[in-house]
Amino acid sequence: MNEIETILKEMQAVLQQVIRASMEHAVDLLQAGERIFVVGEGRSGLMGKSFAMRLMHLGLTVYVVGETITPALEKGDVLVAVSGSGTTKSVCMVAQKTRELGCPVLAVTANLESELAKVATHVLHIPAATKYRREGELASVQPLGSLFDQCVHILFDAICLSYATRHTVDHQAAFSKHSNLE
């Protein structure tokens, strides 16, 4: 089996275990939010940033936590917090502060027992291998959290597709929001 087939097989094994209703609830949460804030570190943070970009293309008001133009969180906003382990200190601190401000937190994690999962109002569980290789994570031959991050990317794109379908945002409408300064 070649490397691409191996990766796809691992991703399929994880994605088949994601609860569809949980994904749809994530779409509902985003839809209800005034603004969406996204936080994550490392590769998981990059997956979050790509999600934020696509949400912007779909017409949502979205910010990445830690960027210089990110405004204050306000009532009605939603946080999407990405951490495979669910223990990334900066992500957990932002999630906790978000809850203290009275806003919902969507945790995207492999660890249902983590600090992040416990503080969240909703968890999108992705049972993929992370760098810690904890019990309950599906095994992977890939290094570190590659499998988790790949599955996050696919699920975020599926969430965007579901949102776009609900709101009849087609390719042309999304493309009109794409950067034209390139």
WOZI-V111402 format. One record per residue. N is the residue number from 0. PSI is psi in degrees with one decimal (NA if undefined). D_CENTER is the distance of its C-alpha to the mean C-alpha in Angstrom with 1 decimal. Layout:
n->[N | N]
psi->[PSI | PSI]
d_center->[D_CENTER | D_CENTER]
This chain:
n->[0 | 1 | 2 | 3 | 4 | 5 | 6 | 7 | 8 | 9 | 10 | 11 | 12 | 13 | 14 | 15 | 16 | 17 | 18 | 19 | 20 | 21 | 22 | 23 | 24 | 25 | 26 | 27 | 28 | 29 | 30 | 31 | 32 | 33 | 34 | 35 | 36 | 37 | 38 | 39 | 40 | 41 | 42 | 43 | 44 | 45 | 46 | 47 | 48 | 49 | 50 | 51 | 52 | 53 | 54 | 55 | 56 | 57 | 58 | 59 | 60 | 61 | 62 | 63 | 64 | 65 | 66 | 67 | 68 | 69 | 70 | 71 | 72 | 73 | 74 | 75 | 76 | 77 | 78 | 79 | 80 | 81 | 82 | 83 | 84 | 85 | 86 | 87 | 88 | 89 | 90 | 91 | 92 | 93 | 94 | 95 | 96 | 97 | 98 | 99 | 100 | 101 | 102 | 103 | 104 | 105 | 106 | 107 | 108 | 109 | 110 | 111 | 112 | 113 | 114 | 115 | 116 | 117 | 118 | 119 | 120 | 121 | 122 | 123 | 124 | 125 | 126 | 127 | 128 | 129 | 130 | 131 | 132 | 133 | 134 | 135 | 136 | 137 | 138 | 139 | 140 | 141 | 142 | 143 | 144 | 145 | 146 | 147 | 148 | 149 | 150 | 151 | 152 | 153 | 154 | 155 | 156 | 157 | 158 | 159 | 160 | 161 | 162 | 163 | 164 | 165 | 166 | 167 | 168 | 169 | 170 | 171 | 172 | 173 | 174 | 175 | 176 | 177 | 178 | 179 | 180 | 181]
psi->[135.4 | 170.5 | -40.0 | -44.3 | -39.4 | -47.9 | -46.0 | -38.6 | -42.6 | -43.9 | -43.5 | -41.2 | -38.4 | -51.7 | -28.1 | -20.0 | -9.7 | 132.1 | 119.4 | -42.0 | -33.0 | -40.7 | -43.2 | -35.6 | -35.6 | -41.4 | -44.1 | -43.5 | -45.4 | -41.1 | -35.4 | -18.2 | 141.5 | -48.9 | 153.5 | 133.2 | 138.9 | 135.6 | 143.6 | 163.5 | 157.5 | -144.1 | -35.2 | -37.8 | -37.5 | -37.9 | -39.6 | -41.8 | -39.6 | -35.3 | -45.1 | -42.5 | -46.1 | -37.6 | -39.2 | -42.3 | -28.6 | 0.4 | 3.8 | 155.6 | 117.4 | 144.6 | 152.3 | 123.6 | 133.1 | -14.5 | 153.8 | -21.2 | 9.0 | 120.8 | 179.3 | 143.1 | 140.2 | 162.1 | 135.3 | -11.8 | 162.8 | 139.6 | 132.8 | 116.6 | 121.8 | 122.3 | 115.4 | -49.3 | -26.8 | 13.4 | 3.5 | 115.4 | -49.3 | -37.6 | -43.0 | -39.4 | -41.9 | -41.3 | -43.9 | -45.6 | -39.2 | -44.0 | -39.8 | -30.0 | 0.7 | 20.7 | 150.3 | 152.4 | 124.4 | 109.8 | 131.5 | 108.9 | 162.1 | -10.7 | 100.1 | -15.3 | 5.5 | 164.8 | -42.1 | -46.2 | -37.3 | -31.7 | -18.6 | 154.1 | -22.2 | 140.8 | 128.9 | 102.0 | 124.7 | 100.8 | 45.7 | 158.6 | 137.1 | -178.4 | -18.3 | -16.0 | 56.6 | 161.2 | 138.5 | -16.6 | 138.2 | 141.1 | 156.2 | 143.8 | -8.9 | 154.0 | 149.1 | -130.7 | 25.3 | -46.1 | -44.5 | -50.3 | -38.8 | -43.8 | -36.5 | -46.2 | -46.8 | -44.9 | -39.5 | -40.5 | -36.1 | -39.7 | -43.2 | -41.5 | -42.3 | -44.8 | -46.4 | -38.7 | -45.1 | -36.8 | 13.0 | 49.6 | 107.3 | -178.6 | -46.1 | -41.6 | -42.2 | -42.0 | -31.1 | -20.2 | -5.1 | 148.2 | 134.5 | 19.6 | 8.7 | NA]
d_center->[29.8 | 28.4 | 25.2 | 23.3 | 24.4 | 23.4 | 19.8 | 19.6 | 21.3 | 19.0 | 15.8 | 17.7 | 18.7 | 15.2 | 13.9 | 17.1 | 16.4 | 13.1 | 14.6 | 14.8 | 15.5 | 12.3 | 10.4 | 13.1 | 12.9 | 9.4 | 11.2 | 14.0 | 12.4 | 11.1 | 14.6 | 16.4 | 15.0 | 17.5 | 15.1 | 11.3 | 10.6 | 7.7 | 8.6 | 8.6 | 11.7 | 13.1 | 11.6 | 8.2 | 8.8 | 10.0 | 7.0 | 5.4 | 9.0 | 9.4 | 6.8 | 9.0 | 12.0 | 11.6 | 11.2 | 14.3 | 16.0 | 15.7 | 17.4 | 15.1 | 15.8 | 12.9 | 13.1 | 11.8 | 13.2 | 16.1 | 17.2 | 20.8 | 20.4 | 17.8 | 19.9 | 20.3 | 18.1 | 20.2 | 20.6 | 18.7 | 15.6 | 12.1 | 9.8 | 6.0 | 6.5 | 5.3 | 8.6 | 10.1 | 13.3 | 12.2 | 15.2 | 14.4 | 16.9 | 15.6 | 12.2 | 14.2 | 16.7 | 14.6 | 13.2 | 16.9 | 18.2 | 15.9 | 17.4 | 20.8 | 20.6 | 20.1 | 16.6 | 14.0 | 11.0 | 8.0 | 7.4 | 5.3 | 8.5 | 11.5 | 13.9 | 14.9 | 17.7 | 16.0 | 16.5 | 12.9 | 13.0 | 16.4 | 15.7 | 12.9 | 14.1 | 11.7 | 10.0 | 8.1 | 10.2 | 10.1 | 13.7 | 13.7 | 15.9 | 14.9 | 17.5 | 19.1 | 19.8 | 20.0 | 21.7 | 19.7 | 17.4 | 18.6 | 20.8 | 20.3 | 22.8 | 20.3 | 20.3 | 18.0 | 14.3 | 14.5 | 14.0 | 10.8 | 9.4 | 11.1 | 9.8 | 6.0 | 7.6 | 9.7 | 7.7 | 5.8 | 9.5 | 10.8 | 9.2 | 10.7 | 13.8 | 14.2 | 14.0 | 16.4 | 18.7 | 19.0 | 19.8 | 21.8 | 20.1 | 21.7 | 21.6 | 24.3 | 22.7 | 19.5 | 21.8 | 23.8 | 20.9 | 20.5 | 22.1 | 25.9 | 26.9 | 26.6]
